[in-house]
């Protein structure tokens, strides 16, 4: 199906969710919007790693994108758009993508850079495969604070991109 065909058939999204997977149950964070765009929709999510000490690596957060009002999503990407108080040049922001949940996984693949232009084509975005028709695989993320810096609250901002029908 071409993008033109998708555009003509694409409904407005009613809900876009970032799901935070925890051992005690999932936490759903919705976008609070009733009218999203049709292609290359952007949805930003702030993710807190709590108070971090100098040189410390955060606990790993497991998230995934869920779009229950879409028939299907595809071309999923995620970018790091803001590192909060941790400078990208000295901090380490790691990501891995998996089909299954593993609470012991520590991601080691570093983001190559920030998505400063908020575009799906940004070379620093990471492609995410689908796990189902309207949700992504699991994304594992952690942060390492530079040895010479204390962080009051390690908050980063992620940005999702996807096409949908």
N, C-alpha and C positions, 0 to 999 in steps of 0.2 A: 504494500500500500504506500503510495507516495505521500509526501508531506502536504501537498495540495489537497489530496483526498482526506487526509487526517484533519486538516484545518477545517474543511467543510463539515465534517462529522463530529468535531471535537466539542463536547459539552463543557460548560463552565464548571470548574471544580468547586465543590462545597466544603472540602476538608483536606488539608495536607498535614501530615503528622510526622514528627520525629519521635520514635519510640526509644526510650532509654531502657535497656534490658538490665535488670538487677536480679540477684538471687532470691529476693523476696517478692518478685512480681514486677511487671513492666510499668513504666511511667510514661503516659501519653502526653505529648506536648503538641497542641494544635495551633494552626496559624490564625484562627479567629477571623478569617475572611470568608465571605460568601461568593466572591467573584475574583477568581484568579485569571491570569492570561491563558492563552491556548497552547502555545508552543514555547519550549525552553523556559518553562516556569521557574522562577527563583523563589526559594524559601530559605530564609536565614534562621539559624538557631544558635543561641548562646549556650555554651556548655561550661559548667563550673567544675573545677577540679579541687575546690576547697583551698584551704590555707596551705601553702607550700613553703618549705625552707630552702635555703641556698643549697644547690647541688642535688636536691631531691627529685626523684621521678614519681609522678602522680600514680594513683591507681588507674587501671585501664577502664575506660568507659566503653560500653558496647551500645551502639545505636543502629537504627535502620530507618529508612524512609518508607512510609506507608501512605498510600493515597486511596482510601476506601471508596471514594466516589468516582474514580476512574475505572474504565473497563480494562485498561492496560497502561502501564508506563514503560518507557524504554529510554535508551541513551542516558542513563543515570550517571551523574558526576557529582563529586563533592569537592569543594575548595575551602581553603583556610583563608578567611578574609580579614580577620583581626586577631591579634595575639594578646590583647589586653595589655597588662603591664610587663609582659615578658618579651623582650626584644627578639625578633625572629633571627637576627644575626648571631645571638649568643645562646638562645634557648634551643631546645630540640623538640620538634613536634612530629610524633610518629603515628603511622596509620597502617593497618592491614585489613584486608577484606576476606571474609570466610563464609562458607555456606552454613556452617554449624556454629553453635555456641560453645565456647571453651573459656570458662572463667579463669583459667590459669595462663592464658595466652598474653604475652607481653609484646606489643607491636614494635618492630625494629626498623621498619621502612620509613624514612624521614620524608615529610612534605618537601618538595623541591623549591617551593617559594609561595608567596602570597598571591591570592587572586585579587589584585588591586583594581581591576576594571569591571568586576561583577559580570563577566561574560562566560558562557558555556565553553567557548573555544580557548579559554585561557590555558596555557601549557602547564600550569601548576596544579590544575584540577586532577583528581584521581577518578578513573572510571570504575563504576560499581555495577556488577552484574545483577540481574534480577534473581530473586529467590522464588517469586510467584508472579502472577500477571500484574498485580498492582502494589508490590512491595520489593524492596531491595534485599541484597544479602546483608549480613552483619558487618558493621564497620567498627573496628577496634581502634581507639585513639588514646594516646597518653602524651604527657608533657614532661620534659626535664628542664628544671630551672637552672640557670647558670650558677656556678659555684660561688660567685661573689654577689649574688642578688637574693634578697628576701622578697617573696610575693605575698601580699596580703590575701588575695583571692585570685587563684589561677583561672580566669575566665577567658575562653577563646570564642570566636564567632565563626561558625561554619556556614557554607552556602551550598544548597542543593540545586542542581539543574536536572531537568528531565523533560521528555516529550510525553504526551499522553493522549489517549483516545477515550 
